[in-house]
């Protein structure tokens, strides 16, 4: 009987740059996906409930509190990467129907070849632009819209606007939740404008981030949560506080103070998120 071969790194040119799949040094069937050196996804094929990246765990916490435990969700994921979150939802909420929208065809092919989704997982992957797909999605068709759209290390301008948020609100069912992964650093011009943008459309918003990011000590991810219905921020705060790297949940008056006088962003004046400082997200 031949011995099993050790997994080896895979490097491939994709639409958005150079993608690499790096096997976890601890073994198993876990992989880190990077594009141009910036980590994009961590996928454990044997344990889809394992979420390595802190911001991914925070989005998962939002989805965990969006419906009773184990109940199926209809989820629309804008931005695919290694499909970490769709795999998580499929494992924790069997019977969920999920659509994943990814604009990078080369990345989709790489993930399909090396990190295939099990048959019957209820995950449909589509090569399309996130904004265009959202505009054509049926009204009231999703319990959750997850916007994790990055062009390289920046959020593209066309998914940062009031018009984009309004389309997300249209697609959500009553009580549905929209989650956006954002990145910024002090003095937070982009993050504050995004809070103002989503507040223009949604009655309820909250922000989940590490205290060091909110205090302006470093550039980092912040997860924006929005809904037409009240959010269970108490349950969300308990979950995020219990993480290895605890995060805060900001809402209400404190979040309005943080937003300040930032104005909502519309299509005719949109810009991508700021370029991260060198080394902010890259690995060696």
C-alpha positions in Angstrom: 0.0 0.0 0.0 1.5 3.4 -1.0 1.8 6.1 1.6 -0.5 9.1 1.4 1.3 12.0 -0.3 1.8 15.2 1.7 -0.2 18.2 0.5 1.9 20.7 -1.4 1.3 24.4 -2.0 -0.5 25.4 -5.2 0.3 28.7 -7.0 -1.9 30.0 -9.8 -2.5 33.2 -11.7 -6.2 34.2 -11.2 -8.1 37.2 -12.4 -7.2 39.4 -9.4 -3.6 38.4 -9.1 -1.5 35.5 -7.9 -3.4 33.0 -5.7 -1.7 30.5 -3.4 -3.1 27.5 -1.5 -0.9 26.7 1.4 -1.5 23.5 3.5 -1.7 24.0 7.2 1.6 23.0 8.8 -0.3 21.1 11.5 -1.6 18.6 8.9 -5.0 17.5 8.1 -6.9 18.9 5.1 -6.8 22.6 6.1 -5.7 25.2 3.6 -4.9 28.9 3.6 -5.9 30.8 0.5 -4.0 34.0 -0.3 -4.1 36.4 -3.2 -1.0 38.6 -3.8 0.1 37.6 -0.3 -3.0 38.8 1.4 -4.9 36.1 3.3 -8.4 35.5 1.8 -9.8 32.3 3.3 -8.9 29.5 5.7 -10.7 26.3 4.9 -10.7 23.1 6.9 -12.2 20.4 4.7 -12.6 18.0 7.6 -14.0 20.5 10.0 -16.1 23.3 8.3 -17.1 24.5 11.8 -13.5 25.6 12.4 -13.1 29.4 11.6 -9.5 30.5 11.7 -10.0 34.2 10.9 -11.4 36.5 13.6 -13.6 38.5 11.3 -15.1 35.3 9.8 -16.0 34.1 13.3 -17.7 37.5 13.9 -19.8 37.2 10.7 -20.6 33.6 11.8 -21.7 34.9 15.2 -24.2 37.2 13.3 -25.5 34.3 11.3 -25.7 32.1 14.4 -28.0 34.7 16.1 -30.1 35.4 12.9 -32.4 32.4 13.5 -32.9 29.6 16.0 -30.0 27.2 16.2 -30.0 24.6 13.4 -32.8 26.3 11.4 -32.0 26.5 7.6 -31.1 29.9 6.2 -31.5 31.2 2.7 -28.2 33.0 2.3 -26.7 35.1 -0.4 -22.9 35.5 -0.2 -21.4 38.3 -2.2 -17.7 37.4 -2.5 -16.7 33.8 -2.4 -13.0 33.2 -1.7 -12.6 29.6 -0.4 -16.3 29.4 0.6 -15.5 29.2 4.3 -18.8 30.8 5.5 -21.1 28.9 3.1 -19.4 25.6 4.3 -20.0 26.7 7.9 -23.7 27.5 7.4 -24.2 24.2 5.5 -22.6 22.3 8.5 -24.4 24.2 11.3 -27.8 24.7 9.5 -28.4 21.6 7.3 -30.9 22.2 4.5 -29.8 25.8 4.0 -30.0 27.1 0.4 -27.0 29.3 -0.4 -25.9 31.2 -3.4 -22.2 32.4 -3.6 -21.3 35.2 -6.1 -17.6 35.5 -7.1 -16.3 37.7 -9.9 -12.9 36.0 -10.2 -13.4 33.1 -12.5 -9.8 31.9 -12.0 -10.2 31.8 -8.3 -13.5 29.9 -8.6 -11.7 27.3 -10.8 -8.9 26.9 -8.2 -11.3 26.4 -5.3 -13.4 24.0 -7.2 -10.4 21.9 -8.1 -8.6 21.8 -4.8 -11.3 22.7 -2.2 -14.5 21.1 -3.6 -17.8 21.5 -1.9 -19.5 18.2 -1.0 -22.4 17.2 -3.1 -25.7 18.0 -1.5 -24.4 20.8 0.6 -26.9 23.2 -0.9 -24.2 25.7 -2.1 -24.6 27.1 -5.6 -21.5 29.0 -6.8 -21.9 31.6 -9.6 -19.4 33.6 -11.6 -20.8 37.1 -11.6 -20.4 40.7 -10.4 -21.9 41.0 -6.9 -23.8 44.3 -7.5 -25.2 43.0 -10.8 -26.4 39.7 -9.2 -27.9 41.5 -6.3 -29.9 43.8 -8.6 -31.4 40.8 -10.4 -32.1 38.7 -7.3 -35.8 38.3 -6.3 -37.2 40.5 -3.6 -37.6 38.8 -0.3 -35.5 35.8 -1.2 -32.8 35.8 1.5 -32.6 35.6 5.2 -29.0 36.9 5.1 -26.9 38.9 2.7 -23.2 38.6 3.4 -21.1 41.3 1.6 -17.5 40.2 1.8 -16.4 41.7 -1.6 -12.8 42.7 -2.0 -10.8 43.5 -5.1 -7.4 42.5 -3.8 -7.3 44.1 -0.4 -9.9 46.9 -1.0 -13.7 47.0 -1.1 -14.8 48.0 -4.6 -16.6 51.4 -4.8 -19.8 50.0 -6.4 -20.6 47.9 -3.3 -20.2 50.8 -0.8 -23.3 52.9 -1.7 -26.8 53.7 -0.6 -28.0 52.2 -3.8 -26.2 48.9 -3.0 -27.5 48.8 0.5 -31.1 49.4 -0.8 -30.8 46.5 -3.1 -29.6 44.3 -0.2 -32.6 45.5 1.8 -34.9 44.7 -1.0 -33.6 41.1 -1.3 -33.9 40.4 2.4 -37.0 38.8 3.9 -38.7 40.5 6.9 -36.3 40.2 9.8 -33.4 39.3 7.6 -29.9 40.6 8.2 -27.2 42.2 6.0 -23.6 41.8 7.1 -20.7 43.7 5.5 -17.0 43.0 6.0 -15.2 46.3 6.0 -11.6 47.5 6.6 -10.3 50.8 7.7 -8.0 52.7 10.1 -8.1 55.9 12.1 -9.6 58.5 11.5 -12.0 56.0 9.8 -13.3 58.1 6.9 -14.4 55.0 5.0 -15.9 53.1 8.0 -17.9 56.2 9.2 -19.2 56.8 5.7 -20.4 53.2 5.5 -22.2 53.4 8.8 -24.0 56.5 7.5 -24.7 54.8 4.2 -26.4 51.7 5.8 -28.2 53.9 8.4 -29.8 55.7 5.4 -31.5 52.3 4.4 -31.8 50.2 7.6 -33.6 50.9 10.8 -31.1 49.0 12.9 -27.3 48.8 12.6 -24.4 47.6 14.8 -20.7 47.3 14.4 -18.4 44.5 15.6 -14.7 45.1 15.9 -11.7 44.7 18.2 -11.2 47.5 20.6 -7.7 48.1 19.2 -9.2 48.8 15.8 -12.0 51.1 17.2 -9.4 53.0 19.2 -7.4 53.7 16.1 -4.4 51.7 17.2 -4.2 49.7 14.0 -5.9 49.1 10.6 -8.3 46.2 10.6 -11.6 44.6 9.8 -14.9 45.7 11.2 -18.2 43.8 10.6 -21.2 46.0 10.0 -24.6 44.4 10.8 -27.9 45.9 9.5 -31.6 45.0 9.5 -35.0 46.4 9.3 -35.8 44.5 12.5 -34.2 44.7 16.0 -30.9 42.9 16.3 -30.1 40.5 19.1 -27.0 42.5 20.0 -26.9 41.0 23.5 -26.4 37.5 22.2 -24.0 38.8 19.6 -21.9 40.6 22.3 -21.7 37.5 24.5 -20.4 35.4 21.5 -17.8 38.0 20.4 -16.6 38.6 23.9 -15.9 34.9 24.4 -13.5 34.7 21.3 -9.8 34.3 21.7 -9.5 37.9 20.5 -12.6 39.6 22.0 -14.5 42.2 20.0 -17.0 44.9 21.0 -20.5 45.4 19.7 -21.3 49.0 19.2 -24.8 50.3 18.6 -27.2 53.1 19.4 -25.9 56.4 20.7 -22.3 55.2 20.9 -22.4 54.2 17.3 -24.0 57.5 16.2 -21.2 59.4 18.0 -18.6 57.3 16.3 -20.3 58.0 12.9 -20.3 61.7 13.6 -21.1 63.9 10.6 -20.1 61.4 8.0 -22.4 61.5 4.9 -24.0 58.6 3.1 -22.2 57.5 -0.1 -24.1 57.4 -3.4 -23.1 55.8 -6.7 -22.0 59.1 -8.2 -19.4 59.8 -5.5 -18.3 56.3 -4.4 -14.6 55.3 -3.8 -13.1 52.0 -2.9 -12.0 51.4 0.7 -8.5 52.7 1.6 -5.5 50.7 0.7 -4.2 48.9 3.8 -0.8 49.9 5.1 2.0 47.6 4.0 1.9 44.4 6.1 -1.5 45.1 7.5 -2.9 41.8 6.2 -0.1 40.1 4.3 1.8 37.1 5.5 5.5 36.3 5.0 
